[in-house]
Amino acid sequence: MSIDTPSPAPVRVRRWRAPALALLALAAAGAGWAALQARATPPPAAAKAAPAAVVHELARDDVAAVAAGALSLTLPLSGSLVPLHQATVKAKVSGQVTEAAPREGAAVAAGQVLARLDDAEPRARLAQQQAALDEATARLSLATRHEAKHLTLLQQQYISQSAYDAAQNAVELARAGVQAAAAQRQMARIALADSVIRAPLAGIVSRRHVQPGEKLAPDMPVYSIVDLSRLTLEAQVPAAEIPRVKVGQPVRFQVDGFGGRAFAGAVARINPSAEAGSRAMLVYIAVDNADGALRGGMFAKGGIVTERAAVAPLLPLAALRGTAAAPLVYAIEDGQVVARAVTLGLRDDDQGYAAVSAGLAAGASVIVSRLDGVKPGQRVIFAAPAAPAPKG
């Protein structure tokens, strides 16, 4: 009996394994390439940080405070002080000086005796004229009595009309003689009074022209007197600036030697003609000198206030920015720069200020330095003051 042993079955190979292995190989290759790329490519940059706020450090001189005040426009001028009232006293009659007491710098009152002349001759002349008047008066009295007698004789028809007319004419001539003699006596009295020379005004003697013992002739100067209570400042102003000058405008000026003391005056008159050489016009300024501090001939320098504004915030012109039509300033408020549009009023380029009528109040702080990097919206701080140097 035979036993059949079965033969082994044939092995079947699965076809899906080949593609799978290929895919695995590709995946491995892709993973390796990605790893290489990851190493070669840098990591993405972090997000940019927000920019830090700009803070400017300013010096104290870069900022100015706006103060309130009354701005005025001033026209510069200079000139000499001249006494308003002064006189040179001259002799009216001839004679020898017997007295001349006041000296230069002495104060004299109006009517005070300055000098006396020898009055012997004028007294003798007065006596002579008095005698001539007495003689003329006696002739008039005699002629009047004769005229009365001739009138009686004429009424009785003892004399003719022509005889009476002659007597009447003698009276008229005698009366005229009396009047002439009286006039001559009055002239002699005036001559005697003129031998005493008096001050025509109150003031100070600026010069004594004669000495006792000198012989004077008529019209010779005796004394010069100035009244310093009122002075006139005569100043030259360019003709182009005259339209700005008006009578009554206030004037402020200074005189060397008074330590910066300011004196005041007012425009009193304006000369209508220009000076031939300078083409300037003289302006006469009345100055009250009640304390007598000023003297004639002193040189003064100052200005005429031609225009004055009301009290308003005064802005330094260095703080102006923008355009002339639309001015603005950089103000500092709570440590930040703020642009403020302003409306300007009166402007004084000489002093460097302008009155602000709108847009800025007194007490505000404005930047006056030209800092190109400082812009509106930025914050500012102030530099600390420098420490004092150590004492050696």
Backbone torsions as a table, in degrees:
resi	resn	phi	psi	omega
1	MET	NA	129.9	-177.5
2	SER	-105.1	143.9	178.1
3	ILE	-110.1	125.5	180.0
4	ASP	-90.6	124.3	176.1
5	THR	-92.5	122.1	-179.0
6	PRO	-66.8	143.1	178.0
7	SER	-79.0	146.5	-177.8
8	PRO	-65.0	142.8	-178.9
9	ALA	-73.0	149.6	179.5
10	PRO	-72.4	143.6	-178.6
11	VAL	-81.2	130.0	-179.8
12	ARG	-103.0	124.2	179.7
13	VAL	-88.5	130.7	-179.5
14	ARG	-80.9	129.8	-173.5
15	ARG	-79.7	-17.0	-175.8
16	TRP	-77.2	-14.8	-175.6
17	ARG	-70.4	-31.5	-177.3
18	ALA	-65.5	-45.7	177.0
19	PRO	-65.5	-35.8	-179.0
20	ALA	-64.4	-42.4	178.7
21	LEU	-63.3	-35.2	178.4
22	ALA	-66.1	-39.5	179.4
23	LEU	-65.6	-38.7	179.1
24	LEU	-64.6	-38.2	178.7
25	ALA	-64.6	-41.5	178.2
26	LEU	-64.2	-40.4	179.1
27	ALA	-62.9	-41.5	179.6
28	ALA	-64.2	-40.9	178.7
29	ALA	-64.4	-40.8	179.3
30	GLY	-64.5	-37.7	178.7
31	ALA	-65.1	-38.7	178.3
32	GLY	-66.2	-40.7	179.0
33	TRP	-64.8	-40.2	178.2
34	ALA	-63.1	-37.9	178.8
35	ALA	-64.9	-42.0	177.9
36	LEU	-63.1	-41.5	178.8
37	GLN	-64.0	-38.3	-179.9
38	ALA	-63.7	-35.7	178.3
39	ARG	-72.6	-36.1	-177.9
40	ALA	-75.2	-33.7	-176.4
41	THR	-87.9	126.5	-179.6
42	PRO	-69.9	159.3	178.7
43	PRO	-68.3	151.0	180.0
44	PRO	-60.1	141.8	-178.9
45	ALA	-67.9	150.2	177.9
46	ALA	-70.3	155.4	-180.0
47	ALA	-59.0	139.1	-179.3
48	LYS	-61.7	138.2	178.6
49	ALA	-76.0	150.1	178.5
50	ALA	-62.7	138.3	-178.9
51	PRO	-62.3	140.3	179.6
52	ALA	-72.9	145.7	179.3
53	ALA	-64.8	137.7	-179.2
54	VAL	-81.8	127.5	178.1
55	VAL	-123.8	122.8	-179.4
56	HIS	-100.9	141.1	176.4
57	GLU	-100.3	120.4	-177.2
58	LEU	-110.1	148.0	171.5
59	ALA	-83.7	159.6	-179.7
60	ARG	-62.8	-29.8	-179.8
61	ASP	-74.2	-13.4	179.3
62	ASP	-77.1	-13.3	-174.8
63	VAL	-126.0	143.0	177.2
64	ALA	-130.0	147.7	177.6
65	ALA	-91.6	138.2	179.4
66	VAL	-84.9	118.1	-179.9
67	ALA	-106.9	156.4	177.7
68	ALA	-89.9	142.4	179.0
69	GLY	-173.6	173.5	178.8
70	ALA	-103.2	111.3	-178.1
71	LEU	-84.8	143.1	179.7
72	SER	-139.4	149.2	175.7
73	LEU	-97.6	133.5	-175.1
74	THR	-122.9	134.4	175.6
75	LEU	-99.9	113.6	-176.7
76	PRO	-63.5	146.7	176.6
77	LEU	-154.6	164.1	175.9
78	SER	-154.3	153.2	-179.6
79	GLY	178.6	-171.0	-176.9
80	SER	-109.5	149.0	177.7
81	LEU	-89.7	133.0	-178.7
82	VAL	-128.8	133.1	177.0
83	PRO	-59.4	137.8	179.3
84	LEU	-68.0	-39.8	179.1
85	HIS	-121.6	124.7	175.7
86	GLN	-152.3	155.1	-175.9
87	ALA	-150.6	145.2	170.6
88	THR	-108.1	111.2	-177.0
89	VAL	-80.6	127.1	-179.7
90	LYS	-117.1	155.6	178.6
91	ALA	-73.2	137.9	177.1
92	LYS	-96.9	-22.4	179.0
93	VAL	-130.8	163.5	176.8
94	SER	-85.9	156.4	178.6
95	GLY	160.1	168.8	179.5
96	GLN	-92.0	135.9	-179.2
97	VAL	-74.2	123.1	177.2
98	THR	-104.6	-19.7	-178.8
99	GLU	-153.4	135.6	174.7
100	ALA	-153.1	80.5	-168.7
101	ALA	-78.7	-52.7	-173.5
102	PRO	-62.6	140.6	178.3
103	ARG	-112.8	174.1	-179.6
104	GLU	-57.9	136.2	180.0
105	GLY	89.3	-7.8	-179.7
106	ALA	-80.8	140.3	176.4
107	ALA	-83.9	135.9	179.5
108	VAL	-128.5	152.2	178.1
109	ALA	-99.4	159.4	178.2
110	ALA	-63.6	128.9	-178.9
111	GLY	89.4	-4.6	-179.8
112	GLN	-70.0	144.1	-179.6
113	VAL	-71.6	125.6	177.1
114	LEU	-98.5	-44.2	-176.9
115	ALA	-151.1	156.8	175.9
116	ARG	-127.4	142.0	175.6
117	LEU	-108.7	158.8	176.2
118	ASP	-60.5	120.4	-173.7
119	ASP	-104.2	15.2	-178.8
120	ALA	-63.5	-46.4	-178.5
121	GLU	-66.2	-48.1	178.5
122	PRO	-63.7	-30.7	176.4
123	ARG	-67.6	-41.0	178.5
124	ALA	-65.0	-38.8	178.8
125	ARG	-66.1	-35.7	178.1
126	LEU	-66.7	-41.2	178.3
127	ALA	-64.1	-39.0	178.1
128	GLN	-62.7	-43.6	-179.5
129	GLN	-69.9	-30.8	176.4
130	GLN	-66.9	-39.7	178.3
131	ALA	-65.9	-39.6	177.7
132	ALA	-64.2	-34.9	177.5
133	LEU	-68.8	-40.5	178.2
134	ASP	-61.5	-42.3	179.2
135	GLU	-63.6	-41.8	179.2
136	ALA	-66.3	-35.0	178.6
137	THR	-66.7	-40.1	179.0
138	ALA	-65.4	-40.0	178.0
139	ARG	-63.7	-38.9	178.3
140	LEU	-65.2	-39.9	179.2
141	SER	-63.9	-42.8	178.7
142	LEU	-64.8	-43.7	-179.7
143	ALA	-65.1	-32.6	179.1
144	THR	-68.0	-40.5	178.6
145	ARG	-66.4	-40.4	178.3
146	HIS	-63.8	-38.0	-179.2
147	GLU	-65.4	-36.4	178.9
148	ALA	-67.4	-41.2	178.5
149	LYS	-64.8	-42.2	179.9
150	HIS	-65.2	-30.8	177.8
151	LEU	-67.3	-40.8	178.6
152	THR	-64.4	-43.5	179.9
153	LEU	-65.7	-34.0	178.8
154	LEU	-67.9	-38.0	-179.8
155	GLN	-67.8	-30.1	177.3
156	GLN	-89.7	3.1	177.6
157	GLN	60.8	36.2	176.3
158	TYR	-92.3	-20.8	178.7
159	ILE	-129.2	165.3	-179.5
160	SER	-86.3	169.7	179.5
161	GLN	-66.9	-34.8	179.9
162	SER	-66.4	-35.1	177.3
163	ALA	-64.9	-40.2	178.2
164	TYR	-67.6	-39.2	179.1
165	ASP	-62.3	-36.0	178.0
166	ALA	-65.0	-40.9	177.9
167	ALA	-65.7	-39.9	178.4
168	GLN	-66.0	-38.5	178.3
169	ASN	-65.0	-36.3	177.5
170	ALA	-62.3	-35.7	177.2
171	VAL	-64.5	-43.2	-179.9
172	GLU	-63.3	-41.3	178.4
173	LEU	-64.8	-40.1	179.0
174	ALA	-66.1	-38.2	178.5
175	ARG	-65.6	-40.8	177.5
176	ALA	-64.2	-37.2	177.4
177	GLY	-62.9	-38.4	177.7
178	VAL	-63.7	-43.2	179.9
179	GLN	-64.1	-39.8	178.7
180	ALA	-66.3	-40.9	179.6
181	ALA	-66.4	-35.9	178.2
182	ALA	-66.6	-38.2	177.8
183	ALA	-65.4	-41.4	178.4
184	GLN	-64.0	-38.3	177.5
185	ARG	-64.7	-39.6	179.3
186	GLN	-63.3	-39.3	177.2
187	MET	-64.4	-37.9	177.8
188	ALA	-66.0	-37.6	177.2
189	ARG	-64.4	-41.6	179.0
190	ILE	-64.4	-41.4	178.9
191	ALA	-62.4	-39.5	177.9
192	LEU	-65.6	-39.8	178.4
193	ALA	-67.1	-33.7	-179.4
194	ASP	-72.1	-10.9	176.0
195	SER	-73.1	-12.0	172.8
196	VAL	-107.2	115.3	-175.7
197	ILE	-95.7	122.9	-176.2
198	ARG	-115.9	159.1	179.3
199	ALA	-75.7	127.1	-179.9
200	PRO	-77.0	-15.7	-179.4
201	LEU	-153.0	161.5	176.4
202	ALA	-79.6	138.7	-179.4
203	GLY	174.7	-152.9	-178.1
204	ILE	-124.8	136.7	179.0
205	VAL	-69.6	119.6	177.2
206	SER	-95.0	-24.3	178.3
207	ARG	-160.9	137.7	171.5
208	ARG	-107.4	115.7	-172.9
209	HIS	-87.2	-15.0	-174.8
210	VAL	-127.7	163.3	175.6
211	GLN	-126.6	152.2	177.4
212	PRO	-56.2	135.5	-179.4
213	GLY	101.8	-16.1	179.8
214	GLU	-76.2	153.8	178.7
215	LYS	-96.4	126.6	-179.3
216	LEU	-104.7	145.9	171.2
217	ALA	-115.3	160.1	178.6
218	PRO	-55.6	141.5	178.3
219	ASP	74.3	8.8	173.5
220	MET	-79.3	137.6	179.3
221	PRO	-68.9	141.7	-179.3
222	VAL	-115.7	-52.8	-179.9
223	TYR	-139.9	150.7	169.6
224	SER	-116.6	128.8	-176.0
225	ILE	-127.3	138.2	177.6
226	VAL	-124.0	143.5	175.0
227	ASP	-103.5	111.4	-175.0
228	LEU	-92.1	3.0	-179.4
229	SER	-69.1	-27.5	176.9
230	ARG	-133.4	128.1	179.3
231	LEU	-120.1	163.1	175.6
232	THR	-124.5	124.6	174.7
233	LEU	-92.1	112.3	179.5
234	GLU	-95.7	108.4	-174.9
235	ALA	-121.9	143.6	176.7
236	GLN	-91.7	131.3	179.2
237	VAL	-123.2	133.0	177.5
238	PRO	-55.1	142.0	-176.7
239	ALA	-59.3	-31.2	-179.4
240	ALA	-68.2	-21.8	-178.7
241	GLU	-96.2	-6.8	-177.4
242	ILE	-58.9	-36.5	177.9
243	PRO	-57.8	-21.3	178.7
244	ARG	-82.3	-14.2	-174.3
245	VAL	-94.6	131.5	178.6
246	LYS	-132.0	149.5	177.0
247	VAL	-63.9	133.3	-179.7
248	GLY	99.5	-10.6	-180.0
249	GLN	-66.5	139.7	-179.8
250	PRO	-72.3	151.9	-179.5
251	VAL	-131.9	136.5	173.9
252	ARG	-120.5	135.0	-179.3
253	PHE	-151.0	165.6	178.7
254	GLN	-129.9	155.8	179.5
255	VAL	-128.3	134.8	179.5
256	ASP	-58.4	139.7	177.2
257	GLY	98.6	-3.0	-178.3
258	PHE	-109.7	17.4	173.6
259	GLY	60.6	38.4	178.2
260	GLY	80.4	7.6	178.6
261	ARG	-63.4	135.2	-179.8
262	ALA	-96.0	133.8	177.0
263	PHE	-111.4	155.0	-175.1
264	ALA	-122.1	153.7	175.9
265	GLY	-160.5	-173.2	179.2
266	ALA	-148.0	146.8	179.3
267	VAL	-65.8	122.5	-178.6
268	ALA	-102.6	-41.7	-177.1
269	ARG	-148.4	158.6	176.5
270	ILE	-130.3	124.1	179.6
271	ASN	-66.9	132.0	-177.1
272	PRO	-76.8	-9.7	-176.7
273	SER	-118.5	143.5	178.2
274	ALA	-83.1	151.0	176.4
275	GLU	-68.4	142.2	-174.0
276	ALA	-64.7	-40.7	-175.1
277	GLY	-80.7	-50.3	-173.8
278	SER	-90.8	-12.6	-175.3
279	ARG	59.4	24.9	175.6
280	ALA	-102.6	164.8	-178.2
281	MET	-118.1	141.3	-179.2
282	LEU	-81.1	132.2	174.3
283	VAL	-115.1	129.5	-176.3
284	TYR	-103.3	121.8	-174.0
285	ILE	-114.5	122.2	179.2
286	ALA	-78.9	130.9	-177.4
287	VAL	-125.8	125.5	175.6
288	ASP	-84.4	122.3	-176.7
289	ASN	-125.2	54.9	-175.0
290	ALA	-61.5	-34.5	-179.1
291	ASP	-83.0	-4.1	177.3
292	GLY	69.2	20.3	-178.6
293	ALA	-69.7	-38.2	-177.2
294	LEU	-85.3	155.6	-179.9
295	ARG	-129.5	154.8	177.8
296	GLY	-65.2	139.3	179.4
297	GLY	92.0	-8.0	178.1
298	MET	-68.3	148.4	179.2
299	PHE	-95.0	130.5	-177.7
300	ALA	-120.9	148.8	178.2
301	LYS	-137.9	129.7	-179.0
302	GLY	-169.4	-141.2	-177.9
303	GLY	-161.9	155.1	175.7
304	ILE	-95.5	127.9	176.6
305	VAL	-79.1	100.7	-176.0
306	THR	-86.7	-21.9	-179.3
307	GLU	-154.8	140.6	-178.6
308	ARG	-136.9	135.5	179.9
309	ALA	-103.9	164.3	176.7
310	ALA	-72.1	167.3	179.4
311	VAL	-63.4	127.7	-177.1
312	ALA	-155.7	164.4	174.4
313	PRO	-60.9	133.7	-178.8
314	LEU	-104.8	118.0	-176.0
315	LEU	-101.7	128.6	173.6
316	PRO	-63.6	134.5	-179.0
317	LEU	-63.4	-22.9	179.0
318	ALA	-66.7	-18.1	-178.9
319	ALA	-86.1	-8.6	-176.1
320	LEU	-71.9	137.6	173.9
321	ARG	-134.0	-173.1	-178.7
322	GLY	76.2	-146.4	-179.1
323	THR	-116.5	170.2	178.5
324	ALA	-64.5	-34.0	179.5
325	ALA	-76.8	-29.1	-177.9
326	ALA	-134.9	73.5	-178.7
327	PRO	-72.8	149.5	174.9
328	LEU	-148.2	165.0	179.3
329	VAL	-132.4	159.2	173.0
330	TYR	-100.3	108.8	178.6
331	ALA	-100.0	154.7	177.6
332	ILE	-107.8	116.4	-179.6
333	GLU	-128.4	120.2	-179.2
334	ASP	54.3	39.6	176.7
335	GLY	75.8	13.8	-178.4
336	GLN	-126.9	145.1	179.2
337	VAL	-80.5	127.4	-178.8
338	VAL	-129.1	130.9	177.0
339	ALA	-84.2	125.9	-179.4
340	ARG	-122.2	123.6	172.8
341	ALA	-76.9	136.7	-176.6
342	VAL	-126.5	153.0	173.2
343	THR	-111.5	122.4	-174.2
344	LEU	-98.6	147.4	174.4
345	GLY	-107.9	-123.1	-179.5
346	LEU	-64.8	139.3	-176.8
347	ARG	-127.8	132.5	178.9
348	ASP	-121.1	102.6	-179.2
349	ASP	-71.1	-26.8	-179.6
350	ASP	-68.3	-43.7	179.3
351	GLN	-86.1	-17.4	177.5
352	GLY	82.4	31.9	-179.8
353	TYR	-135.9	157.5	174.8
354	ALA	-138.5	141.6	177.5
355	ALA	-79.4	135.0	180.0
356	VAL	-100.5	120.1	178.5
357	SER	-93.2	-19.9	178.7
358	ALA	-162.2	149.3	174.3
359	GLY	103.6	-14.8	-176.7
360	LEU	-153.8	138.9	-178.8
361	ALA	-106.9	160.0	176.5
362	ALA	-64.2	142.6	-177.8
363	GLY	97.6	-12.2	179.7
364	ALA	-70.0	153.5	176.9
365	SER	-107.4	129.6	-177.4
366	VAL	-127.0	151.1	177.6
367	ILE	-83.8	126.0	-178.2
368	VAL	-107.5	-16.3	178.6
369	SER	-86.4	150.3	178.4
370	ARG	-84.7	89.3	179.0
371	LEU	-106.2	98.5	-174.1
372	ASP	-64.8	-27.9	-177.3
373	GLY	-80.3	-12.3	-178.4
374	VAL	-86.9	123.6	-177.5
375	LYS	-125.8	158.0	176.4
376	PRO	-59.0	141.5	-179.5
377	GLY	95.2	-16.7	180.0
378	GLN	-84.3	155.5	-179.5
379	ARG	-96.7	152.0	-179.3
380	VAL	-134.0	152.2	171.6
381	ILE	-131.4	165.3	-178.5
382	PHE	-107.8	139.3	179.3
383	ALA	-68.2	142.4	178.3
384	ALA	-68.4	143.6	178.5
385	PRO	-64.4	148.4	-178.3
386	ALA	-65.7	142.3	179.3
387	ALA	-70.7	141.1	179.5
388	PRO	-63.3	145.0	179.5
389	ALA	-67.4	140.5	179.5
390	PRO	-65.7	142.5	179.2
391	LYS	-76.8	133.5	-178.7
392	GLY	-78.8	NA	NA
